[in-house]
Amino acid sequence: MPGKILVERGPDDGRLKTLGVGKWPVWAKETSEFPWSYEETETCYILEGQVTVTTDSGEAFSFGKGDLVTFPKGLSCIWRIHQDVKKHYRFG
């Protein structure tokens, strides 16, 4: 069973710089809903938008602009994008 989604609210600039977030690729998606599974761990930093992710076990996690979110390898979930999202992301 995969671990939990970790949401770090408003990490400081030092933490983001240490992680190298500014050098990560950017992904954007309009308001929508879709299933997703993680073949490896993903860490992302939300630049814009508001999202709720609900795991297959029914646990819901909401996050948005300024949040650093880690999705565990093996997680299956539904993404609900309430406001168009733009994020930096890194796998592994």
TORLO-486461 format. One record per residue: residue number from 1; residue in one letter; y negated, z negated, x of N, C-alpha, C in turn. Coordinates in Angstrom, 2 decimals, m for minus. Each point is the difference from the previous one (the first is absolute). Example, Ala and Ser with C-alpha at 12.3 -4.5 7.8 and 13.67 -1.06 7.14 Angstrom:
BEGIN
@tikol 1&mivo A&n_py 5.69&n_pz m7.80&n_px 13.19&ca_py m1.19&ca_pz 0.00&ca_px m0.89&c_py m1.20&c_pz 0.00&c_px 0.90
@tikol 2&mivo S&n_py m1.05&n_pz 0.72&n_px m0.35&ca_py m1.19&ca_pz m0.06&ca_px 0.82&c_py m1.09&c_pz m0.73&c_px m0.77
END
This chain:
BEGIN
@tikol 1&mivo M&n_py 1.19&n_pz 0.00&n_px 0.85&ca_py m1.19&ca_pz 0.00&ca_px m0.85&c_py m1.25&c_pz 0.00&c_px 0.89
@tikol 2&mivo P&n_py m0.97&n_pz 0.87&n_px m0.29&ca_py m1.20&ca_pz 0.07&ca_px 0.83&c_py m0.85&c_pz m1.26&c_px m0.14
@tikol 3&mivo G&n_py m0.89&n_pz m0.20&n_px 0.98&ca_py m0.93&ca_pz m1.12&ca_px m0.05&c_py m1.08&c_pz 0.25&c_px m1.05
@tikol 4&mivo K&n_py m1.00&n_pz m0.86&n_px 0.02&ca_py m1.09&ca_pz 0.10&ca_px m0.97&c_py m1.15&c_pz 0.83&c_px 0.54
@tikol 5&mivo I&n_py m0.79&n_pz 0.50&n_px m0.92&ca_py m1.25&ca_pz 0.67&ca_px 0.34&c_py m0.97&c_pz m1.09&c_px 0.45
@tikol 6&mivo L&n_py m0.65&n_pz 0.20&n_px 1.13&ca_py m0.98&ca_pz m0.96&ca_px 0.50&c_py m1.40&c_pz 0.60&c_px m0.17
@tikol 7&mivo V&n_py m0.89&n_pz m0.76&n_px m0.66&ca_py m1.37&ca_pz 0.44&ca_px m0.20&c_py m0.92&c_pz m0.96&c_px 0.73
@tikol 8&mivo E&n_py m0.72&n_pz 0.52&n_px 0.98&ca_py m0.97&ca_pz m0.79&ca_px 0.77&c_py m1.39&c_pz 0.40&c_px m0.48
@tikol 9&mivo R&n_py m0.66&n_pz m0.92&n_px m0.68&ca_py m1.32&ca_pz 0.29&ca_px m0.59&c_py m1.09&c_pz m0.03&c_px 1.07
@tikol 10&mivo G&n_py m0.72&n_pz 1.10&n_px 0.13&ca_py m1.18&ca_pz 0.06&ca_px 0.87&c_py 0.20&c_pz m0.44&c_px 1.43
@tikol 11&mivo P&n_py 0.96&n_pz 0.60&n_px 0.73&ca_py 0.15&ca_pz m0.36&ca_px 1.41&c_py m1.29&c_pz 0.29&c_px 0.76
@tikol 12&mivo D&n_py m0.28&n_pz m0.80&n_px 1.03&ca_py m1.26&ca_pz 0.20&ca_px 0.74&c_py 0.12&c_pz 1.21&c_px 0.93
@tikol 13&mivo D&n_py m1.17&n_pz 0.45&n_px 0.49&ca_py m0.06&ca_pz 1.19&ca_px 0.85&c_py 0.85&c_pz m0.14&c_px 1.25
@tikol 14&mivo G&n_py 0.07&n_pz m1.22&n_px 0.56&ca_py 0.80&ca_pz m0.24&ca_px 1.19&c_py 1.47&c_pz 0.30&c_px m0.24
@tikol 15&mivo R&n_py 0.49&n_pz m0.45&n_px m1.15&ca_py 1.42&ca_pz 0.25&ca_px m0.35&c_py 0.25&c_pz 1.50&c_px m0.17
@tikol 16&mivo L&n_py m0.91&n_pz 0.69&n_px m0.68&ca_py 0.16&ca_pz 1.44&ca_px m0.21&c_py m0.04&c_pz 0.76&c_px 1.32
@tikol 17&mivo K&n_py m0.88&n_pz m0.42&n_px 0.89&ca_py m0.12&ca_pz 0.65&ca_px 1.31&c_py 1.27&c_pz m0.22&c_px 0.82
@tikol 18&mivo T&n_py 0.53&n_pz m1.22&n_px m0.02&ca_py 1.23&ca_pz m0.32&ca_px 0.72&c_py 1.16&c_pz 0.87&c_px m0.48
@tikol 19&mivo L&n_py 0.06&n_pz 0.23&n_px m1.30&ca_py 1.06&ca_pz 0.84&ca_px m0.57&c_py m0.24&c_pz 1.50&c_px 0.24
@tikol 20&mivo G&n_py m1.24&n_pz 0.37&n_px 0.33&ca_py m0.33&ca_pz 1.41&ca_px 0.22&c_py m0.15&c_pz 0.78&c_px m1.29
@tikol 21&mivo V&n_py m0.36&n_pz m0.68&n_px m1.08&ca_py m0.06&ca_pz 0.62&ca_px m1.33&c_py m0.85&c_pz 1.27&c_px m0.02
@tikol 22&mivo G&n_py m1.12&n_pz 0.00&n_px 0.67&ca_py m0.89&ca_pz 1.16&ca_px m0.01&c_py 0.63&c_pz 1.28&c_px 0.54
@tikol 23&mivo K&n_py 1.09&n_pz m0.13&n_px 0.75&ca_py 0.69&ca_pz 1.17&ca_px 0.59&c_py 1.18&c_pz 0.46&c_px m0.86
@tikol 24&mivo W&n_py 0.33&n_pz m0.75&n_px m1.03&ca_py 1.12&ca_pz 0.37&ca_px m0.87&c_py m0.40&c_pz 1.20&c_px m0.87
@tikol 25&mivo P&n_py 0.98&n_pz 0.80&n_px m0.46&ca_py m0.31&ca_pz 1.09&ca_px m0.92&c_py m0.54&c_pz m0.53&c_px m1.33
@tikol 26&mivo V&n_py m0.60&n_pz 0.90&n_px m0.77&ca_py m0.55&ca_pz m0.36&ca_px m1.31&c_py 0.76&c_pz 0.75&c_px m1.09
@tikol 27&mivo W&n_py 0.27&n_pz m0.69&n_px m1.09&ca_py 0.66&ca_pz 0.58&ca_px m1.17&c_py m0.87&c_pz m0.31&c_px m1.21
@tikol 28&mivo A&n_py m0.14&n_pz 0.95&n_px m0.91&ca_py m0.79&ca_pz m0.19&ca_px m1.21&c_py 0.78&c_pz 0.53&c_px m1.20
@tikol 29&mivo K&n_py m0.20&n_pz m0.65&n_px m1.15&ca_py 0.69&ca_pz 0.41&ca_px m1.23&c_py m0.85&c_pz m0.38&c_px m1.19
@tikol 30&mivo E&n_py 0.00&n_pz 0.89&n_px m1.00&ca_py m0.78&ca_pz m0.24&ca_px m1.22&c_py 0.74&c_pz m1.01&c_px m0.90
@tikol 31&mivo T&n_py m0.70&n_pz m0.44&n_px m1.03&ca_py 0.58&ca_pz m0.90&ca_px m1.00&c_py 1.31&c_pz 0.61&c_px m0.50
@tikol 32&mivo S&n_py 1.08&n_pz m0.77&n_px 0.10&ca_py 1.32&ca_pz 0.52&ca_px m0.38&c_py 1.02&c_pz m1.13&c_px 0.02
@tikol 33&mivo E&n_py 1.24&n_pz 0.36&n_px m0.34&ca_py 1.11&ca_pz m0.94&ca_px 0.04&c_py 1.22&c_pz 0.76&c_px 0.50
@tikol 34&mivo F&n_py 0.74&n_pz m0.59&n_px 0.96&ca_py 1.16&ca_pz 0.69&ca_px 0.56&c_py 0.93&c_pz m1.01&c_px 0.68
@tikol 35&mivo P&n_py 1.31&n_pz 0.33&n_px 0.05&ca_py 0.95&ca_pz m0.85&ca_px 0.71&c_py m0.08&c_pz 0.27&c_px 1.51
@tikol 36&mivo W&n_py 0.31&n_pz m1.02&n_px 0.79&ca_py 0.00&ca_pz 0.16&ca_px 1.46&c_py 1.02&c_pz m0.93&c_px 0.61
@tikol 37&mivo S&n_py 0.64&n_pz 0.44&n_px 1.09&ca_py 0.89&ca_pz m0.88&ca_px 0.78&c_py m0.38&c_pz 0.12&c_px 1.46
@tikol 38&mivo Y&n_py 0.19&n_pz m1.10&n_px 0.69&ca_py m0.39&ca_pz m0.10&ca_px 1.41&c_py 1.23&c_pz 0.05&c_px 0.89
@tikol 39&mivo E&n_py 0.12&n_pz 1.07&n_px 0.79&ca_py 1.11&ca_pz 0.14&ca_px 0.94&c_py m0.26&c_pz m0.79&c_px 1.26
@tikol 40&mivo E&n_py m1.26&n_pz m0.37&n_px 0.22&ca_py m0.38&ca_pz m0.88&ca_px 1.10&c_py m1.22&c_pz m0.80&c_px m0.44
@tikol 41&mivo T&n_py m0.29&n_pz m1.05&n_px 0.75&ca_py m1.15&ca_pz m0.85&ca_px m0.31&c_py m1.28&c_pz 0.82&c_px 0.08
@tikol 42&mivo E&n_py m0.91&n_pz m0.22&n_px m0.96&ca_py m1.32&ca_pz 0.64&ca_px 0.05&c_py m1.06&c_pz m1.08&c_px m0.09
@tikol 43&mivo T&n_py m1.01&n_pz 0.11&n_px 0.86&ca_py m1.19&ca_pz m0.84&ca_px m0.08&c_py m1.16&c_pz 0.93&c_px m0.33
@tikol 44&mivo C&n_py m0.83&n_pz m0.41&n_px m0.94&ca_py m1.15&ca_pz 0.84&ca_px m0.34&c_py m1.24&c_pz m0.87&c_px m0.22
@tikol 45&mivo Y&n_py m1.15&n_pz 0.62&n_px 0.22&ca_py m1.28&ca_pz m0.65&ca_px m0.22&c_py m0.74&c_pz 0.83&c_px m1.05
@tikol 46&mivo I&n_py m0.33&n_pz m0.63&n_px m1.11&ca_py m0.60&ca_pz 0.71&ca_px m1.13&c_py m1.50&c_pz 0.19&c_px 0.24
@tikol 47&mivo L&n_py m0.42&n_pz 1.25&n_px 0.04&ca_py m1.41&ca_pz 0.35&ca_px 0.20&c_py m0.74&c_pz 0.11&c_px m1.33
@tikol 48&mivo E&n_py 0.71&n_pz 0.48&n_px m1.02&ca_py m0.60&ca_pz 0.18&ca_px m1.34&c_py 1.10&c_pz m0.16&c_px m1.04
@tikol 49&mivo G&n_py m0.40&n_pz m0.41&n_px m1.20&ca_py 0.92&ca_pz 0.03&ca_px m1.13&c_py 0.57&c_pz m1.34&c_px m0.40
@tikol 50&mivo Q&n_py 0.86&n_pz 0.07&n_px m1.02&ca_py 0.66&ca_pz m1.19&ca_px m0.56&c_py 1.40&c_pz 0.42&c_px m0.43
@tikol 51&mivo V&n_py 1.01&n_pz m0.78&n_px 0.42&ca_py 1.40&ca_pz 0.34&ca_px m0.21&c_py 0.79&c_pz m1.21&c_px m0.47
@tikol 52&mivo T&n_py 1.00&n_pz 0.24&n_px m0.84&ca_py 1.02&ca_pz m1.01&ca_px m0.29&c_py 1.34&c_pz 0.63&c_px 0.33
@tikol 53&mivo V&n_py 0.79&n_pz m0.70&n_px 0.80&ca_py 1.34&ca_pz 0.44&ca_px 0.34&c_py 0.98&c_pz m0.98&c_px m0.62
@tikol 54&mivo T&n_py 0.97&n_pz 0.52&n_px m0.76&ca_py 1.01&ca_pz m0.84&ca_px m0.64&c_py 1.36&c_pz 0.33&c_px 0.62
@tikol 55&mivo T&n_py 0.66&n_pz m1.03&n_px 0.53&ca_py 1.30&ca_pz 0.19&ca_px 0.64&c_py 1.09&c_pz 0.18&c_px m1.05
@tikol 56&mivo D&n_py 1.15&n_pz 0.45&n_px 0.43&ca_py 1.14&ca_pz 0.18&ca_px m0.91&c_py 0.41&c_pz m1.32&c_px m0.65
@tikol 57&mivo S&n_py m0.32&n_pz m1.13&n_px 0.66&ca_py 0.34&ca_pz m1.31&ca_px m0.57&c_py m1.06&c_pz m0.48&c_px m1.00
@tikol 58&mivo G&n_py m1.08&n_pz 0.81&n_px m0.18&ca_py m1.02&ca_pz m0.33&ca_px m1.00&c_py m1.19&c_pz m0.77&c_px 0.53
@tikol 59&mivo E&n_py m0.03&n_pz m0.28&n_px 1.29&ca_py m1.13&ca_pz m0.73&ca_px 0.58&c_py m1.16&c_pz 0.97&c_px 0.24
@tikol 60&mivo A&n_py m1.20&n_pz m0.36&n_px m0.45&ca_py m1.17&ca_pz 0.88&ca_px 0.11&c_py m0.97&c_pz m0.54&c_px 1.05
@tikol 61&mivo F&n_py m0.56&n_pz 0.91&n_px 0.78&ca_py m0.97&ca_pz m0.32&ca_px 1.04&c_py m1.20&c_pz 0.91&c_px m0.20
@tikol 62&mivo S&n_py m1.19&n_pz m0.59&n_px m0.13&ca_py m1.23&ca_pz 0.77&ca_px m0.15&c_py m0.83&c_pz m0.15&c_px 1.27
@tikol 63&mivo F&n_py m0.62&n_pz 1.10&n_px 0.40&ca_py m0.83&ca_pz m0.01&ca_px 1.19&c_py m1.00&c_pz 1.13&c_px m0.09
@tikol 64&mivo G&n_py m1.01&n_pz m0.06&n_px 0.87&ca_py m1.04&ca_pz 1.01&ca_px m0.02&c_py m0.80&c_pz 0.02&c_px 1.28
@tikol 65&mivo K&n_py m1.17&n_pz 0.57&n_px m0.09&ca_py m0.88&ca_pz 0.20&ca_px 1.16&c_py m0.09&c_pz m1.26&c_px 0.85
@tikol 66&mivo G&n_py 0.24&n_pz 0.18&n_px 1.30&ca_py m0.12&ca_pz m1.10&ca_px 0.95&c_py 1.27&c_pz m0.80&c_px 0.23
@tikol 67&mivo D&n_py 1.09&n_pz 0.35&n_px m0.69&ca_py 1.25&ca_pz m0.72&ca_px 0.16&c_py 0.93&c_pz 0.71&c_px 0.99
@tikol 68&mivo L&n_py 0.73&n_pz m0.81&n_px 0.77&ca_py 1.02&ca_pz 0.48&ca_px 0.92&c_py 1.34&c_pz m0.33&c_px m0.64
@tikol 69&mivo V&n_py 0.83&n_pz 1.02&n_px m0.22&ca_py 1.23&ca_pz m0.19&ca_px m0.77&c_py 1.19&c_pz 0.49&c_px 0.82
@tikol 70&mivo T&n_py 1.08&n_pz m0.81&n_px 0.01&ca_py 1.23&ca_pz 0.38&ca_px 0.69&c_py 1.13&c_pz 0.10&c_px m1.01
@tikol 71&mivo F&n_py 0.67&n_pz 1.17&n_px 0.01&ca_py 1.13&ca_pz 0.27&ca_px m0.88&c_py 1.26&c_pz m0.03&c_px 0.85
@tikol 72&mivo P&n_py 1.01&n_pz m0.78&n_px m0.40&ca_py 1.21&ca_pz m0.12&ca_px 0.81&c_py 0.93&c_pz 1.21&c_px m0.12
@tikol 73&mivo K&n_py 0.73&n_pz 0.26&n_px 1.06&ca_py 1.02&ca_pz 1.04&ca_px 0.01&c_py 1.01&c_pz m0.30&c_px m1.12
@tikol 74&mivo G&n_py 0.39&n_pz 1.05&n_px m0.74&ca_py 1.00&ca_pz m0.15&ca_px m1.05&c_py m0.57&c_pz m0.29&c_px m1.38
@tikol 75&mivo L&n_py m1.32&n_pz m0.19&n_px m0.10&ca_py m0.63&ca_pz m0.31&ca_px m1.28&c_py m0.05&c_pz 1.25&c_px m0.89
@tikol 76&mivo S&n_py 0.33&n_pz m0.17&n_px m1.27&ca_py m0.22&ca_pz 1.04&ca_px m1.01&c_py m0.96&c_pz m0.57&c_px m1.03
@tikol 77&mivo C&n_py m0.96&n_pz 0.81&n_px m0.43&ca_py m1.06&ca_pz m0.52&ca_px m0.86&c_py m0.66&c_pz 1.12&c_px m0.80
@tikol 78&mivo I&n_py m0.90&n_pz m0.40&n_px m0.88&ca_py m0.84&ca_pz 0.94&ca_px m0.74&c_py m1.45&c_pz m0.26&c_px 0.44
@tikol 79&mivo W&n_py m0.68&n_pz 1.04&n_px 0.43&ca_py m1.42&ca_pz m0.08&ca_px 0.33&c_py m0.80&c_pz 0.37&c_px m1.24
@tikol 80&mivo R&n_py m0.96&n_pz m0.84&n_px m0.36&ca_py m0.96&ca_pz 0.32&ca_px m1.06&c_py m1.39&c_pz m0.03&c_px 0.63
@tikol 81&mivo I&n_py m0.58&n_pz 1.16&n_px 0.16&ca_py m1.34&ca_pz 0.11&ca_px 0.59&c_py m1.01&c_pz m0.02&c_px m1.14
@tikol 82&mivo H&n_py m0.76&n_pz m1.10&n_px m0.08&ca_py m0.98&ca_pz m0.18&ca_px m1.09&c_py m1.32&c_pz 0.69&c_px 0.33
@tikol 83&mivo Q&n_py m0.37&n_pz 0.00&n_px 1.29&ca_py m1.19&ca_pz 0.70&ca_px 0.48&c_py 0.44&c_pz 0.78&c_px 1.23
@tikol 84&mivo D&n_py m0.44&n_pz 1.25&n_px 0.12&ca_py 0.41&ca_pz 0.87&ca_px 1.11&c_py 0.06&c_pz m0.81&c_px 1.30
@tikol 85&mivo V&n_py 1.09&n_pz 0.17&n_px 0.73&ca_py 0.23&ca_pz m0.81&ca_px 1.20&c_py m0.11&c_pz 0.85&c_px 1.26
@tikol 86&mivo K&n_py m0.50&n_pz m0.64&n_px 1.04&ca_py m0.07&ca_pz 0.60&ca_px 1.33&c_py 0.39&c_pz m1.12&c_px 0.96
@tikol 87&mivo K&n_py 0.96&n_pz 0.29&n_px 0.91&ca_py 0.47&ca_pz m1.06&ca_px 0.88&c_py 0.34&c_pz 0.53&c_px 1.37
@tikol 88&mivo H&n_py m0.12&n_pz m0.87&n_px 1.01&ca_py 0.59&ca_pz 0.24&ca_px 1.32&c_py 1.41&c_pz m0.51&c_px m0.11
@tikol 89&mivo Y&n_py 0.96&n_pz 0.65&n_px 0.69&ca_py 1.38&ca_pz m0.49&ca_px m0.08&c_py 0.73&c_pz 0.20&c_px 1.33
@tikol 90&mivo R&n_py 1.04&n_pz m0.83&n_px 0.18&ca_py 0.84&ca_pz 0.07&ca_px 1.20&c_py 1.43&c_pz m0.37&c_px m0.40
@tikol 91&mivo F&n_py 0.96&n_pz 0.80&n_px 0.43&ca_py 1.41&ca_pz m0.32&ca_px m0.23&c_py 0.58&c_pz m0.65&c_px 1.24
@tikol 92&mivo G&n_py 1.01&n_pz m0.83&n_px m0.23&ca_py 0.71&ca_pz m0.62&ca_px 1.13&c_py m0.49&c_pz m1.39&c_px 0.30
END
